[in-house]
Amino acid sequence: MSSLDEIRDIRIKKINLLRKAGMDPYPADSKREISLKDAVDSFDNLEKNRKEKWIAGRIMSIRGQGAIIFFTLYDGTGSFQGVLKKDVLGAEKLDFWNEVVDIGDFVEVRGIFFKTNRGEKTIEAKDWRMLSKSLRPLPEKWHGLTDSEERYRKRYLDILMNPELKELFEKKAKFWDVTREFMKQKGFLEVETPTLETTTGGAEATPFKTHHNDYDMDVYLRISVGELWQKRLMAGGFPKTFEIGRIYRNEGTSPEHAQEFTNMEFYWGFANYNDGMALVREMYIEIAKKVFCTTKFSSHGHTFDLMDEWKEIDYVSEIKNRTGVDVLSAGEKDMMKKLDELGVKYEGMGKERLTDSLWKYCRKQISGPAMLIHHPTLVAPLSKINPANPLTTERFQPLIAGSEVGNGYSELNDPIDQHERFEVQRKLIEAGDEEAMMPDDEFVEMLEYGMPPTCGFGFGERLFSILSDKPLRETQIFPLMKPKEN
């Protein structure tokens, strides 16, 4: 029998002892009157009034034996010390505690508040009750969970034993709160768009496919936060909209990629990509200041300051300067030859994928902050043509730490041009490109009714992970895991 099995058996016996004594090991109610944070913050009044209160939490440590036992409670808001004294609690209740209580149990304690000789805020217990009896021991405090897969699988223990991780997720919640507040202050209306679609639009990625039983048809989980839907709202008379929501992409896992994550997208009528770039720069600086309390970062081997000038980097020129390849005129063979010379692995054929692979090689060397602009038309099927060079578009992407952390356009609103670009994507799909954008004929129909000049932009969790200097997977509370094999 393993040591864990032995521990479980012993603790199950303790459950039986609790029930035999008339104490429910898993009651539905709690007598808790204040949180542990409140106990710390209002301690002076509690100590002065000497009024008994109930507090509760998980036992994180127990020390001492005999007539005096100290313990530490944690409830997610804070920690607090408690003490059990034989001459206060009574021998029977103290002995019963020793018999049935373990580190990891949730308990509640009633008592008065005082400071120890060392000045530590403490509750002197006059009564206690079990709230939830644990059957498994907690990881060691200083070692915790060291295997990354075990950490992700048992994230609840990882968070419990690692206060910095808890702070990271609290910061991530604030990240989206600040984003939402910023957009609303700028006059954008928050909307909700479908997550199940008959065609996936707004990005180039392999979708997850499922079946709708009632309609007897296949549908897809969205790969963008309602891009084609929000553009319909522009046509319907909403001048500014945004949505924060989950999207799903059936692609590989990497430090910058996950299959499920949160994105924000906004659409701004009567604006173009220059307006969008100015707004995005302001938003990123606002997020940095309010969430991270700085605009200076070191991340993924790069250092940058968001308050610096955001240089505009021309997509075609940057690739040519770094690789010697003009992606507008080069043939596929020349592009593959250069990628092989650079030692860059690439998947799939076609000029679009090869162009993207060359750019990804170049971007890793850019610390930013910068705005990547004027992408070739082939890699921007939803963006307006750049009047200065019809082979490129009015698309922009913020760049920091060698990564794109957003994507925006002067949105294409010419229905004939959009139809033609969808046809190019349709041919890519027919040729086996699983990431090509699915044509949406009803979207083209909407454009034929008319959509105003519009700037659209989206960004997601990658920005938070880079500002936090963490892999994307580390910043997700519950990353996708394969089922554990028995």
C-alpha angles and dihedrals in degrees: 000000000000122000089248091055089050091051092049092050092051092048093048087056088053089054088055090050091052092051092045088054090051096253115129108226090207109032120177094223136059130200093210111144102179137019120245090251089055089049090056095042096046097035097119092058092043091051093045095048093042087209115160116244137179117237128175143192148122117302108242099173141010124193136170131034141213116037097356128043126178123201139173125227127201124189104170093265096066148312130270136184123235133188131205116205123190093217092051105035096033130245095265096055092042093050091048090052090053090049100050111019125093137173106275096039121123112231138165124220133197119205152106127284127242142147122253122230087268090055097251117151108243143169117224105216120230094168139004140190135194115245101175127359114216119220098190127056120244119247117266109281098233099036102033118159111343102172108087095216091050090049093053093043093049096035091152090065092042090056093043094053097037114058091183090061091051089051090050092058092045087053090049091054089052089049090063093039090056091046092051093046092049093052093047092049088054090055100258119148116227111231139176122227132184121288092193113066137176089217125021114230139170100054145036109250141114108266132216111248128211138161129253105216099195095051092032093226139116118254135182135227107243121261095197134038095262099296097162090040095051090049088056086056089055088056089047094058105266105131098192128025137160138178134196111201151127123284131187131216125179095219141116127293119246139146087278102032137067134165095238127030146138124265136176122215129182132189122201121193120218091019134104138204093280089058089046094052092053092048094047093050089052091047095050092050090049091051092048094050098044099038104031100021091227142067094209118089143173111202139156092351095312134101124205143157118218089208090065121097111284104230117215111232119198110224098217096041093048093054091046093049093050101037107017091238122127100207092196094062106019120105124234093255092055091048093050090048091054093047089052090050090051092048092240117155114220133183126214131007133258130090094266094060093042092050090051091049091053091050093049088056090054099044094061089071096055118091097181152148088210142132118236108213143176101036116189114268090243092066095040108054094164100045131096119254117261105243091212091058118013091200089067136053144225093256127135137190127186111233126205132153093003094303140099108244100185143000131226143169148186086245119240110247100166104108095201093050090045092051091051093050091048088054089056089052090047090056090049090054091049088051090057103264102148093188098052115117117265112238115243112202093183089056090054088050089055090052089054088062088052138261122204122242102286140186116211127188139171139183136169150182093317089077091055093047092051094046087049091046090231134124111261092245091056091057094054115092095215111014117194112274134185113248112270113257115236 
